Amino acid sequence: MCGRFLTRPTRLGIQNSAVIKALIKKAAHPRLLRFGMVGLSGVPVNLGMLWLFSDNLGWPLALASPLAIEISIIWNFLLNDTWTFSDRKADASAHFFKRMYRYNVVSLVGLAIQVGAAFAMNQVFMTTFELTEPGIWKYPAQMVGIAVAMSWNFLSNFYFTWAQKKPAETPEVEAGPPAEVPAEAEPVGEPTRP
């Protein structure tokens, strides 16, 4: 009985399976995958710049982290404009520089989300491991921030940065006076009745 219960599909199990398959299909959408790949390509740019500014130049983390993020934002915009959203450029409601500006606005909100999450994670690591400085833990903290901001960035960029032009409104044809219908001509040659 127990074995039959485990192998017998139930309506609830089939519905859950369909929901899971639908979610996987949506998550595997080519545009979302390209956006994720572009974002992943920005991670080494972000972390490399963080390493350059923080570890090599000795800049404070509060300056090095946002600057590293901004450089990766520009990198990601260029790749997303060229690859991820290339099919939406022709009908985009904004030209290249306006899209770049919008992308930056969306990303700066993402930056706030990312920096907030990264600093929160740094505090968690420093408290957990009793550290006075985050040290190497700043890198996983930065990656947590990147992951948290990704969904905000994708949806906002899809619906705002690469928003499509509204369909042109069809001009209404102005109604003029009704066309005159020619009166029926009287037959020629027929006698008229008195």
Secondary structure, DSSP 8 states (H G I E B T S, - for coil): -HHHHHHS--HHHHHHHHHHHHHHHHHT-HHHHHHHHHHHHHHHHHHHHHIIIIIIS---HHHHHHHHHHHHHHHHHHHIIIIITGGGSTTBSS-HHHHHHHHHHHHHHHHHHHHHHHHHHHHHHHHHTT-SS-GGGHHHHHHHHHHHHHHHHHHHIIIIIT-B------------S----------TT-----
